[in-house]
């Protein structure tokens, strides 16, 4: 989740004093049935495109999921025709790059405020805008690749996501979607995003995620925009569920630390102590996993949109 957006979400959450008690309510009560249904699916039943559109519909109530899913199919069909059934990973990736960036015209938005735009965090948004950021471009790649049967999965670095083609016989597995699909080795990401040794050892960063764990990222993104709407109970429930889905990712716990710390500063006394305790526990967990504050990642722009 984008750190700047997370802080913005917290500021809005804290405006709603009437929801403090609701923040302690069951997470299942805050998560809509359609999203919960996605979260209950096993790994082999998850369709990332459909899941992402289901999450988006909570913020875009009139969104036609079937119509947008068909748009993903049409992109996949173009790639399928161009790939001609090749099993070669490098050719498959070149085909994805060609179709997504050249034929369809999707590209990385370099503008200063791109990462604050809501539409760039949802699959329907990037399909409509034809441009996105380091969350939505990987999301699009994975949604299309899955329809093709390609083993493409998300990978997390501090404040960044890229994709990985999982094949032990393929050397150049990391694909940087913000750079037209160029290859970068793990070491490049370690240096560019200041990945800590502890973060590597714990598996917090540069680990290949499962589809289910990627749903945790969708929850964290949704939590940000629920924060903009001051829906405190949803922010807490979504972030805590994200941590359950991917307990190795340090940022999940730091996001919860931020929310509970700031809530403790304005909560009534009977809740403040409990919130402080939660914040401290989440802070310890984030440190144990090797959390890297994105504000300290000064070299990130050297890889985003690298031409």
Buried (B, 14 or more C-beta within 10 A) or exposed (E): BBBBBBBBBBEBBBEBEEBBEBBEBEBEEBBEEEBEEBBEBEEEEBBBBBBBBBBBBBBBEEBEBEEBBEBBBEBBBBBBEBBEEEEEBBEBBBBBBBBBBEBBEBBBBEEEEBBBBBBBBBBBBBBEBEBBBBBBBBBBBBBBBBBBEBBBBBBBBBBBBBBBBEBEEBEEBBBBBBBBBBBBEBEBBBEBBBBBEBBBEBBBBBBBBBBBBBBBBBBBBBBBBBBBBBBBBBBBBBBBBBBEBBBBBBBBBBBBBBBBBBBBEBBEEEBBEBBBEBBBBBBEBBBEBBBBEBEEBEEBEEBBBBE
